[in-house]
Amino acid sequence: MTGLGRIGRLMLIGVPFVWLTLFFLLPLLIVVKISLAESSIGIPPYTPLFATDGGGLKLHATLANFALIAGDDLYLRAYLGSLGNAALATAFCLLIGYPVAHAIARSQGARRQLLLFLVVLPFWTSFLIRVYAWIAILEPNGLLNQSLMALGLIAAPLPLLNNQFSVQLGLVYSYLPFMILPLYGSLSGLDQSLVEAAADLGARPLRIFLGVILPLTLPGIAAGSLLVLIPAIGEFVIPDLLGGPDTLMIGKVLWDEFFNNRDWPVAAAVAVVLVAALAVPVLAAQRFLEREHAA
């Protein structure tokens, strides 16, 4: 390999690492640093991690913020609430998205392109506007309740807003495309000769799906589940606008700690624990995908 080729290869490999270092690793280290500090009145609202003491540099780090999180039920309930809502939304997205992705993958030509366009069409509109649109639809005097009352199906407006139902609806609506697209990629690349061979051997449609199609699309299921689960856990806008007083998710707790309480060290500690908790399923899914690819 020539010197120019070596430099090109190093640049090709190095640019992604530089990008990850600047925009992921460095901000994460800053958050970790803040989580080890103490809250103070000033700008910034936390004590420095290193300070001069008697002419020398001394480390002023504390684990009190993590101890506070471990000892307060509020944070545990927020983590569990976020995980429960995100897991349920991921399950709904999978149940809805798999048949949709399968239908798109089996479509041909312009019809397939149209269906894919409709899947990504919501991204052309602001996320915040779409959430506010659901408020207009679900509120007591909204479009859905008024339509049901006009049809004589209900006598009084249904409580569709500011509860777990509206939060789940918002999560599924917002993140469903992130499930459909990876599933479509797996289903469109499926070798149809395997399905035909199973049918020729007398397998029924359900058996073909469970024995052939489902195992071959597990990488798409894993990728889509991660793309839905991870952002849904930290979601703030949907539970804040569509949720009620009983909706406790970690994104709202982070917002309150940062902007209402101005306790940046505790908020940073909450974020560090969340990142550490999310790293486990991400690494497990990555290992699973690598094993499936090798197989």
N, C-alpha and C positions, 0 to 999 in steps of 0.2 A: 504494500500500500504506500503510495506517495505521501510526501509531507502535506500537500494540499488536501488529499483525501482524508488524511488523519485529522486535520483541522476541521474539515467539514463534518466528519463523524462526531468529533468532540462537541462541535456547536449544536449538532442535531440532538445529541444526548443531553448536553448541558442546558439548553434553553428551557426545557420543561422543569428541570431541577431548580434552576434559578427562579422560574415563575412560582413554583410551589414554595420555595424558601421565602420569597418576598411577600407573597399574598396568602400563605397558609401558615407556614412554620413560624415566621417572625410575629405575625399578629397573635398566634396562639401562645408564644412565649411571653408576649406583653401581657396577655390576659392572666397567665400563670403568675407572672410577677405581681400583678395587682392583687390577685387572690391571696398572696402571702403577706400583703401589707395590712396596715390598720387604717380605719376610716378617720378622716380629719376634716376640719373646716378650712377650706382654702381651695386653691387651684394648683394642681389637681386635688380632688377631695380624698387623698390617701397619702400615707407617709412614704417616703422613699425607701427602697429596699436596701440601699447602701448609704451610710452616712459616716462622716468623719467624727471620730470620738478620740480625743486626746492626741490628735495628730495622725491617727491611723484610720484605716477604712474598716468599718464594722458592719456586719450583716444584721439587719433588723427584719427578720422574717418570723411569721407566726402562723400556726395552724388553727388559730381560734375560729376563723371563718368556717373552716371545714367541720370543726367541732360543733359550731352553732347549727350548721345544716344537719349534722347527724343527730343532734338532740332536739330538734324542732319538728313536730309532726307536720307542720305546714308544708315543708319542702318535700317530705316523703309522700304526702298526699298529692302534691303537685306533680312529682315524678310519676307516680302510679297513675294519676289521672291522664297525664300526657301519653304514657305508654298504652293505657287502655284505649283511649280515643284513637290514637294512631294505629294500633293493631286492628281495631274494629274497622276503621276506614280502609286499611290495607286489604282486609278480608273482603269487604264489600267491593272495592275496586277490582280485586281478582275475580270475584264471582260475576261482575258485570263486564269487566274488560276482556276476559278470556273468550266468551262467545262473540263479542264485537270484533276482536282481533282475528278470530278464526274466520268470521264472515268476510272481513276485508281481505285476508290472505287467499281465500277461495274465489274472490272476485277477479275479474279480468279487465285489462285495458283501462279505458277512461273511467269506468265505474270504480275501480280500485283507487285511482288517483283522486276522484271526487270524495270518496269516503275518507281517505287520509287527510284531504284538505279540511273536511268537516271536523275531524278530530283535533287538528291544530288550530282551527279557526278561533277558539276562545282566547288563545294567546295574543291575538291581534288587538285585544281590548285590555285596558288596565285591570290588573287584579283587584284593586280596591273598588273600582266601578262595578265589577261583577259581583263582589260581595254585597255592596249597597243595593244592587238589583235584587238580590235574594231577600233583603229586608223589605223592599217594596212588594215582593211577591208573598212573603210569609206573614206579614204583620196582620193584626185583626181586621183592618180595613183594606188589606192588600188584595192583589189580583186573585189568588187562589181561594181565599175564604169567600170573597164576593161571588166568584164563579160557582162555588159549591152551594152557596145560599140561593143564588139565582136559579139553579137547577133543582132546588128543593131537597138536596141530599143532606143538608144540616140545617138546624134551626138557629144556631148561634155560632159565632166564629170559633174555630179550633185554636188551641194554644200551640201554634207552630213555630213561634219565635222565642228566643232567649231561653232555650233549654237544650238538652242533649241531642234532641232530634235535629234541630237547626244546625248545631255544630257538626254533627255527622254528615248531614246533607251538604254543608259547605265544604267539608274536607273531601268527600267523595267527588263532588262536582269539580273541585279545583285540581285534584291530583289524579283523576281518572286517566287523562291522556298520558301521564308518565307511566302508567301500567300498560296501556294499550300498545304503545309504540314498541317497547322491548318484546312484548308477546307477539306482536305482528312480525318482528324481525325473526324470531324463532320459528313461527309457524310458516312464514313464507319461504324459509330455507329448508323446510322439512322435505325429506325424500319421499315423494308420494308412492314410489314403487314398494316401499315397506308397508304402507297402508294397503295397497292393492294385494300384496302377497298375503297379508293377514286375512283379508277378505276372501281370497281364493282358498285359503285353508279352512274356511268355515267360521271365522271369528265374527261374532256379532258386533254392531257398532259400539256398544258400551265397552266390550272387551278390547276392541281396537283402540279406543280412546285411552283406556286405563293401561293397556299393555304396550302400546306403541307411541301414540301421540304425546300423552302426558309425560312419560319419562324423557322423551327427546326435547321437550320444551321446558324442562326444569331450569336450565340456565336463564331463559327469558323470564320465568316466574320469579327466580331469585333476584334478577336485576330489577325487574319492575317493582317487586316488593320493597327493595331497598330504596328505590327512587321515590316511593310513596311514604314509607315509614319514617325515614330520617327527617325530611322537612316537616312532616305532619307532627312529629314529636315536639319540635320547637316552634310550631305555628303560634303566632300572636294575634294577627288581624281577625281571623275567623272566630276564635273563642271570645275575643273582645267585643266584636260587633254583633255576632249571632248568638253568643252564649249568654247564660244568665248568671245569677249570683252563685249557683251551685257548680258552675263550670270552672274548675281549677286546673290550669295547665301551666307548665313551666315557663312558657313564653310570657305570659301575663305576670308571673312572679318576677322574672328578669326585668321587665319594663318597670314594675313598681320599685324594685330595689335600685335600679339605675336612676330613674327620673323623678320618682315621688320621694323615696327615702334618701336618695343621693348617697347610698351606701355602696360604692363601687367595689370594694374588696369582697363583700358578701355576694354581690351579683356576679363578680368574676369567678368566685369559688363555685357558685351554682352552675355557671357555664362550663367550668373545667370538669366538674362531676358529670355533666351531661355529655360532654365530648368523650370522656373516658367510658361512659356507659354505652355510647353509640359505637365506639371503636370495636367492641366485642362482636356484635352481629356483622359489622362490615368486614372484619378480618375472617370471620367464619364463612361468610358468603363468598369472599374472595378465594378462600381455600377450596370451597366447594366448586366454584366455577373453574378453577384451575384443574381440579381433579376430573371434572366432567369433560373439559377440553382435552386433557391427556387421554382419557378413555375413548 
